[in-house]
Amino acid sequence: MPIVAQSTETTDWVSRFADEVIEESERRAPGKPVVVASGLSPSGPIHLGNLREVMTPHLVADEIRRRGREVRHLISWDDYDRYRKVPKGIEGVSDESHLQHIGKPLTSVPAPAGSAYPNWAEHFKAAMVEALAELGVEFDGISQTAQYTSGVYREQVLHAMKHRGDIDAVLAQYRTKPKGGAKKSQKPVDEAELEAAEGSGAAAEDDGSSGSAGYFPYKPYCGNCEKDLTTVTSYVDDTTELSYTCNECGFSETVRLNEFNRGKLVWKVDWPMRWAYEGVVFEPSGVDHSSPGSSFQVGGQIVGIFGGKQPIGPMYAFVGISGMAKMSSSRGGVPTPADALKIMEPQLLRWLYARRRPNQSFKIAFDQEIQRLYDEWDKLDAKVADGSALPADVAAHSRAVRTAGGELPRTARPLPYRTLASVADITAGHQDQALRILSELDPENPLGALDEARPRYDKAEAWINTQVPADQRTIVRDEADAELLKSLDEASQQSLRLLLDGLESHWSPDGLTHLVYGVPKVQAGFSADATPKELPPEIKTAQRSFFALLYHLLVGRDTGPRLPTLLLAVGQERVRRLLGE
């Protein structure tokens, strides 16, 4: 039995949605498990924007579980969608190898060359499943290929065809008729609609096939070429006989829909059908699905035809990215949850989604900003521990570090990320050297093994190796710059002596910060403890000059990692040698 964690005592956005969802679920299906849902298309790398589609209902479902209620979080894998285009920048994929498969179901398209998975959909699904496990997301996965091809939705398909006139009447409200009489959508169709519609032939549009035989909400995959470039030419309700022609290869056939499983409902009908079939109470939708005439809004009217109700569904905002040095060439420009989890612990990634309401946009950092985010996270961790954090921050922290099933694995000794990154940068993969340096950070409680700093150390090392450009990497000098040391004036030499004299007594992150900022103050006749308000403006100039001198002597550049972090990473003995002692 899973551990039932205590519900958070504050009211944050997750708690408010949980209240609403529980109340609505009791109205619709008293005594039954609460059902929340997400939908993901494995048409390519499933990126960090898509993760919000999962994390929003996950957090709500987890809060419901914390309260001791049974809840199902469904993830519907839209792997029976058409293969719409060949993504760029994916290893093992080229136009030559994959253009021929456009129009087929994603599960009928070969995986990228060298993949261990049987088809395109499974290849991209696997990375997401692994990332969700690391993030502590509990879900029930539903393959739409399996659902359709096994006939699970047969009654729903027949019902949609029988009520195609009612469905068409709803969709007609969102169509316009420009001059010439051809129907045209009022707005650009969204990504999911494109996947259901693009390439469906001259007689089809974004909401189904509509030719001389009338409107049909069902799209067969061709029995010859497997593509959905088909047009339904007739349908008989009594016998369920359906005839179609493939606009790609010319193949045509007549089948009985009550025993035919090679096709699917078009997107704007498929989504509300699933809401009704699964009894979904809560499902968020992106901005592209939520504007007037788009799939979520239209689905809210069509779902009644299937005897269901539209889920409670917040619109979620954009998730941006800062940085991504090497990802654009190898990943097609779309960083995935797996990419993020290589450089950050799952708690941090969960926190980024938990602390912002769904309608608030935010950025996930792959650049230097990740160090600031980690500093912010560590400060919050400390405040939660000593009881000084604000209630909303406590709630977001709780949702980041644990689920209803218990705490996520965490780093035993969470040393500052920026320190770990600098050490990993300077030691260039030499773990024994890294351990030596890190064990000096707290002499009274030295690090006994590098494993105590894992997985955070590994994340920081991965960030250095994959996201920091080569020209920004830190290479510590092997030998002192004798020529530069010899050329220093008396003031510069004095500043180095003051630093070296204070190294041993200030050998800690805070101590070294005080020391490096204090040396120029002392040289100018002020106390090392003097505040900026007590100092003339030229002290800042003197500090910058002093910092530049240290960087040149240590790493041969005028900038680098934060000096306290750099000094700690280099180590006292080496610092003294490079500074000419």
N, C-alpha and C positions, 0 to 999 in steps of 0.2 A: 504494500500500500504506500502511495506517495505521501510525503510529509505535507500537511496542510499548513502553509505559513499564515501568519496573522495578516488580516487585511490592513492596509495602510489607514492610519487614523485621520489623515487629512483628506480634504476633497480636492483632488486634482482632476485634470481632464479625463484621465482614465477611470477614476472612481465615478465621475458623473455619467460617463457613457455606460459603465457597468450597471449603475442604478437603472438607467433608462432601458437597457437591453433586457435585464432581468424582468422588469415590469412588463415590457412588451411581449417577452417570451411567455410569461404566465397568462397573458391575455390570449395569445394565439394558440399555445399548446401547453396547457397547465400540466405540471408534473413531469414534463419531458425535458431531456437535456437541451440546454441553450445551444443554438447553432449559429456560429459566426463563420465568415467565408473570405477567402482570397482567391484571386485568379491570376495565373502566371502563364505566359506563352514562352516555351523553350525554343523560340525561333532564332535565337542567337544567345550571346552572353546575357544573363539575367542581371541587370545592373542595380546599383545602389538606390536609384529612384524606384525601381520595382520593389525593393525591400520594404519600402514604406507601405506598400499594398499588403505586406505580410505582418510587419511589426505593429501596425495600428490595431488590427483585430487580435493579434497575439497578446498584446498588453491588456486589452479589455478581457479576453478569455482568461488570462492568467489571474486577473483581479477577481473574476467570478469564481475561479477555482480556489483562490485564497479564502473565499467566503464559504467554502465547502459545497458549492453547487457543481453539478455535472455539466460539462460544456464540451462541445465538439468544435474544433477549428478545422474547417475543410480548406484544403488548397486544391483547387481545380487546375490540373495541368492541361492547358489548351493545346495538347499535342496532336489533335486531329485537325487543327487549323491548316490552311494551305501554306506551302513554302512560297513566300511572296517575292523574295529577292535574295541574291547572294551577298552576304555581308562582306565588307572590306576588312582587310587586315587580320583575318583569322588564319592561323597556321594550318596548313593541310587543306585549304579551300581555295579554289580559283574559279573564274567564270567558266573555264574549259571543263572543269570537273563537275560543276553543279548547276549551270544554267539549264541543262536538260531536265532538271527535276522541278523547276518552278511550276506550281499548280498542284503538286502532289501533297498528301498529308505529311506533316513533319515526321511522323514515324515511318514513312516510306522513303525518306531521303537518306542516303548514306551519311554516316558520321564523317567528320573531317579525317583525312588520311592519318593513320597512326593511332586513332582513338581505340580505346578498349571497349567501347560501347557499340551496341548493334545498329543504332540509327542516330540521326541528327538530334531528335528530341531527347533521347536518353543521355546523349553526350552532354548537352547543356543543362539538363535537369540534375545530373549527378553532382555537379559542382555546387549547385544551390542547396541540394539536400544535405550535403556535407557541412556547408556553412551554417545552415539552420540548426543542425545538431550541435555545433560549437556554440551557437547563440542561445541554446536552451529552448528553442521553439518546438513545442509539441503540436503535432498536426496529423490529420488524416488526409493522405494524398489520394486524389481521384484522377485517373487517366481518362480523358475524354475519348481517346481512341478505344480504350477498353469498353467504356460505357456505350458508345455508338455501335461498335462492331459486334458486340455481344447481344445487342437488341434491348439493353436496359431501358432505353428511351423510346422504344417502339410505340407505345401507347401515346406518348407525348408528341411524337412525330405525326402520327395519324390524326391526333386531335388538332395539331396546328394546320395540317392540310385541310381538314374538315372545316375549320374556322378561318381559312385563309382570307375570306372576304372581310371578316372582322379585323384581322391583323392589318390588312391592306388599308382599311378605313382609318386606323390609327396612324399608320405611316404616312397616309395621304395628307394629314394635317401639317406635315413638315416638308412637303414637296411644293415646288412652284412650277408653273408651266410657262417658260419663256416663249418668245415668238418662234414659230415653227412647230410647236406642240410637243417637243421632246421634253421628257421629265428631267429635272436636274435638282440635285440636293441643294438646300439653302446655304449650306456651309461646307467647308472641307471636311471630309469624313475623318474620324480619328483612326489611330493605328489599328485597333482591333477590328474596326469596320473595314479597313482596307484589307486586312488579312482574310476577311470573309468574302470580300467583294471583288478585289482587283483581279482582272483576267477572266471575269465570269462571262464574257461574250457580249456582243452588241445588244442583245436583248435583255441584259441583266443590269441591275444597279445596286447601290450600297445596301439595300434592304431586302433583296430577293430577286428572283427571276420573274420578269414581267414582259412577256411577249404577246403575240396575237392570241395565244391560248389562255391568257390571263396571268394573274399574279400567283407565284408559288414560293413559300418560305423555306423550301427544302432544296438543297443542292447536292446532286449525286456526284460521286467521283467516278470517272469513266472506267468501264470494265475492261478497256483495252490499254489505254495509256496511263491510267490511274490519276489523271488530272481532273481538276474541278472546272475546266473550261467547257461546261456543259449547259445546255438549255433544255428545260422541261417543256415538252411539246404537248403533252396531254396528261390528264389525271382523272380517273373514274372513282368517285367516292365509294360506291357500293362494293366494287371488286378490289379497290386500292391499286388498280393497274396504272402504272406510271410509265410514260415513254419519254426518252430524252435522246438528244443528239449531242455528240462531242464536237465542239467547234475547232478543236485542235487536230484530231486525227480522223474525224468523219464517222467514227463508230456510233451506232445507235442500237438501242434495245428497249424492250418493254419488260418491266418487272412487276412483281406484286410487292407493294411497299410493306404489307403486313408480314413479309418474310425476308425483306431486303435490308441489309445493314451496311451498305457501302455509300454513305453520304451523311450530311448533317444539316441541321437547321442553320439558317443564316444568323449572323451574330446578334442582331437586334431582337431576334426571336429566341435564339439559343440561351442567352443570358437570363431573361426573365423566366423561361421554362425551368431552368435549373434552380432559381430562387424558390419556385413553387414546389418542385420535386423534392428538394432537400429541406424545405422549411427554414430557409435562411432568415435570421432576424437582424443580423448586423453585417454589412459589407461596405467598406469605404470605396471611393472611386476617385480617380485622378481628375484634374481640371479638364482634360480632353473629353472625359466621359460625362461631365456634369453640366455643360453648357446647354442652352435650349435646343432641342432637336437631336441631342446626342443620345448615346445608347442607354445611359442610366435614366435619363428623363423619359425617353420613349418606353423603356422597359417598365417603368412604373405604371404605364397604362396597359401594356400588353400582358403583364403578369396576371391580371385579373381574368384573362381569357383561359388561363391554366388553373384558375381557382386559387391563386396565391396572392400574397401581398408583397409590396416592395419592401426591402430591408431598410432599417435605419442606416443611413450611410453618409458619413461626413465626407466632404470633398477634401482631399489632401493636396498640399502644395508641393512645389518643386524642391528637390534635393540637389544642391549644387556640389561641385567639387573644386577644391583649391589644390593646385599642383597636379602631379601624375607624370613624373619625368619619363619613364620608360613604357608606360602602359599603352600610350596611343598607338605605337607601332605593332605591338603584339596582341592587343586586345580589341582592335577595331575602335579605340577611343572611348570605350565604355567600361569604367572600373566596376567590378563586381563585389559582392560581399566577401568572396574568397580573397580578392585582392586586398580589401580593407583589413581582413583578419590576419593577413600576413604581417602587417605593421602595427596593429593595435589589438589589445585584449578585447574579448567579447563584451566585457563590462562597459568599456568606454563606448563601443559602438551602440550597445543597447541604450546607454544613457543619452546619446545624441538624439535618438528617436523618442525616448521617453520624456525628455524635459521640454520638448516643444509640442504645442497643440498641433493636430493634423493640418490645420489651415495656415500654419506658420512655416515658411521656408527656412532652410538652414544649409550649411555647407559641411562637407566631410573633408578633412584636411589630409592631403598627401604630401604637402610641402612643409616648410619650417613651422607652420601654424600648428602642426600636430604636437609640438613641444609645449606650446602655450596651453593647448587643450588638456594635455596631461597634467600640467601644473595646476590648472583649474580643477581637474578631477581629484588630484591628490589633496588639494586644500579642502574640497568638499568632503572627502573621505575622513579627513582629520576632524572637521567640524561635526560630522555625524557621530564620530566616535566620542567626542567630548560633550555632545549635547547642545552645541551652539548653532546648529544649522537651522534654517527656516523650514517650516513644515512642508512647503511645496518641494524644497530641495531634498528633504528627507525622503519624500515619496518617490521622486525621480531616482534617487540613489538606491532605494530599496528595490525598485523595478529593474535596475541595472545589474545588481549583484546577485539577485536570487529570483527564482520562480516559485510557484506553489509547491514544486517538488523538492526544493532545497536550494542551497547556495551553488553558484557556478564555481568551478575550480579557479583559484586565484593565485597570484604570485606570493610566495611566503614572505619575501623581503622586497617590497615594492620601492626600490630605489628610484630617484628622479629619472624620468625617461630621457631628458636631455643629457644627463650625466652618462647614462648607459649608452646613448647614441654616440657621444664623444669618445667614450672608452672603446666602443666597437670600431669606430672610425680610425682611431689612432693605432689600435692593436692589430687591425687588418686580419681578423680571424684567429689570432693566437690566443686561445682560451686561457692558457696558464698565465699569460701576461695580463689578460683582462682580470682574472681572479686576483692576482697580486695587487693590481691597482685598486680594485673595488674593495678589497679587504682592508685597505688603508684609510678608507673614508670614515670609518667609525672604529678607532683603535680599541675602545672599551668593549665593543661588541662586533668583532670582525666577521666578515662573511666567511663561512666555513667552506662553501662549495658554490660553484656558479649556478648549480641547480636551484639554490635558494632564491636567486634573482630571476629564475625562469617562471613563466614564458615571457615576461616583460623584456628581459635582455634579448631574447631571440627576435622579438618584434622590432626592437630598436635597431638591432643589427641588420635585419631585413630592410628596414627603412633606409638605413645608410647605404646599403648595397644596391637597392633598386630605385630609390627616389631622389637621391642627392647626386646632382651632376658631377662628373669627374673633376671639373675645375673648381668645385666647391669642397671637395674632400680635403681632409686635414692630413698633411704629411709632416710629422715632426722631424726637425733636423737631426741628423746623425751626430754632427759635431757642431760646436759653437762657431758662430760667425766672427772669427777673430778680427777680421778687417773692420766690421761694423763696431765691435766692442772697442777697438783701438781708437776709432774716430770720435767717440762720444765725448761731449764736453763735461765739465765738472758736475753740472746740475743733473745731467742724465745719469752719470755714474753714481751720484748720491741717491737718486731715486731707486736704482737697482739695489744699492746696499740696504736701504730702508726696507725694501721688499724682502730681500734675503734674510735680514735680521728677524723679520716677523713671521717667516714661513712656518716654522715649527709650532709656534704658539697659536697660530691662526689656521691650522690645517684642518679645515672643515668648509663646507660650502658657504655657510654664513660668515665664518671667520675670514675666509679669503676674499669674499665680497667686501667686507669692512676694510681689509688691508689694501686691496688694489685701488679702491676709491679714496682711501685715507692718505696714501703716500703723497699725492700732489697737494693735499690740504696741509699736511705737516711741513712739507717743503716751503709752502707759502706762509708759514707761521701760524696756522690755525690748528685747532684740535682735530684729531681724526674723527671725532664724534660730531663735529659741526654740521648742522643741517644746511641744505641749499639756501634757505632764507638768510642764513648768517654769513654766506660767502659771496664774494664778488663774482661777476659773470666770467672773468678770465680763468677761474678755477676749472670750469667745465672744459675750456680749451686745453688747459694743462693736463686734465685727465685723459682727454682724447689723444693727445700727443704721447702720453705715457703708455696708454693701451696699445697704440700703433707700434711703439718701440718694442714692447713685449711680444706682440704678434710676430714682428720681423725676426726677433731673436729666437723665437720658439718654432715658428712654422714657415718663415720666409715670406709672409704676406702681411698686409696692413690690417686685415680683418681675420676673423675665425670664430670658433665657438665662444660662448661666454667664458671670460678669462678664469673665473673660479673653477668652472667645470674643466677647462683645458688644463689648468695647473694640476688639479686632482688626477686627471687622466694621465698626464705625463709622469707624475710622481716626483717627490721632493729631490731625490738624488739627481735625476736627469735635469730637472729645472735648474738646480744649482750649477750644474756643469754647463748648460747652455747659456746661462746668464753670466758666466765668466768667473764664478767663485773658485 
